[in-house]
Each structure stands twice: as C-alpha cells, then as structure tokens.
Amino acid sequence: MRKSPPESRIKSREGIRSFRPSAAGPAENGRGGRVERKRLLQKEIRRNIIRAAERLILKSGFGRLTMDGLAREAQFSKATLYKYFRSKSEVVSAIFINYFDRIRERLTKIRDKNIGLNEQFRQFIRAVLESHEESRNLSQALLLDEAFMKKMGIILADERRVSSEDRKFVRTMKSRFQEMTAYITDFLSQGVREGAFRETNPALTVRLLGAAINGFCHRRPWGQVETDIDEAADFLYGFFMHGLAPRSGSRKGETR
C-alpha cells in the first residue's frame, strides 16, 4: 500500500501544495496552535479530495467514480481517503455541501456590508448566479449522468425503503437546502420589518426566486440566448423589486 503524503506536503493533480503555517508567537505555538494547524491541514486534505472527485466526475462520469480511483486521483492512500470519506455517497454529499457552503459564505459577507438591504438583495442574486457559473460544467455533467440521476431519485423515495447510507445522504441534502432557504427567508423578513420590502410571504418569495435563478442557470443546454451574469442579476433584481418595493400609493386603476 502506498504511503500517504507527509502532512507538511499535500500532493494533487493541480500541483504540489506546501502547507506551512505562518510564524506564530509563543502563545500560538502551544497546544491551541497545534490543534488549529491540524484542523487547517485536515480541511485542506478534505478540499483536495473533493476537487479530485469533481475532476473524475467531469472526466468519466459519476457512475464510474470509485474510491480506488479517487485515491489514485487525489494521490492519497486508501487508508487516508477512508479517514475523511467512508463511501462514495459521503463524497457526493461533500461536493454539494461545499457548493452550499460557498454560497452561504458569500451571502454572509454581503450581509455584513454596510450597504442598504436593496443593494444586498441585488448582490445576493448575483452571488448565487456566480456560484452556479463556477460549477456549471460539473452540474451539467451530473445532470446528464444516468447513475447520478438515479441516485438523486432517492430524495423523493420513502426513507423507510432506502439504505441507511442513502437515508443519510438524503437528510444531508435536505438539511443544507433548508438552511439556505431559511437564511434568505430571514433576510427578506428583515427587509419587511425595516420597510425595505413590502409585506409578502417570504417563504413563497424564496421559492419563486429560486425557480427564476434556476431558469437562468440551466438555460444553456436548451440553446437559448446567453445572458451575462450581471445582466441576469440586474434583471432578476429589478423584476422582484418591482413587486417587493413598498407601495407609496395606489396606481391608477388599483384599489386601495
């Protein structure tokens, strides 16, 4: 069995990465500093494995992804690989969790900005569109993969009729999606409370917004006209704000 690469050097197809923590003071060189360096190293190894899995899916498809092949692609021993992922399902879950986490991180940074809620909303939309664009090739490869679509079919299945591993996969996917939905719903609710948006049903608004964004994200396979991310974000923002903006008065023909 091949030895795992030493922890001070992480190899991947993208090149050899050296993980060298920056110089730390005496207080950081104690147990707390070692724990933090170990956590960062494990995070980097995990990220490299996920990237390797994405490359294999793009190259050969989800159906041909195996733990043996993933270990070779990531250039880790199987023993190291199984320390981080016990199965193919866990790897796929990690790919989706990584996608949701990237979006959540971007939305959090936007929400922390000292800008108005209207501009935050526009930047929210752009961030989601941009995140999907970065993963477009991978998402298209998965959508065209018969084995993956069969795998995703278990989300609609009765949990009592699927394996414990698949049940965990389903619950993880649903949980992350619900967390993202709740995050944006909370933002819209804040906008209603502060008068930036008119009162509406935030949960239904998020569902409609998600459907609209998906329409832009998955337009390409159907040969429709390309739309720039900024153009799409501005259009969706303007479209939704026309219905979300506070009403200063009734328009002609409207009842009060």
Secondary structure, DSSP 4 states (H G I P E B T S, - for coil): -PPPPPTTEEEETTEEEE--PPP--GGGGSHHHHHHHHHHHHHHHHHHHHHHHHHHHHHH-GGG--HHHHHHHHT--HHHHHHH-SSHHHHHHHHHHHHHHHHHHHHHHHHTSSS-HHHHHHHHHHHHHHHHHHTHHHHHHHHT-HHHHHHHGGGGS-GGGS-HHHHHHHHHHHHHHHHHHHHHHHHHHHHHHTTSS-S--HHHHHHHHHHHHHHHHT-GGGTPPP--HHHHHHHHHHHHHHHHSPPSSPPTT---
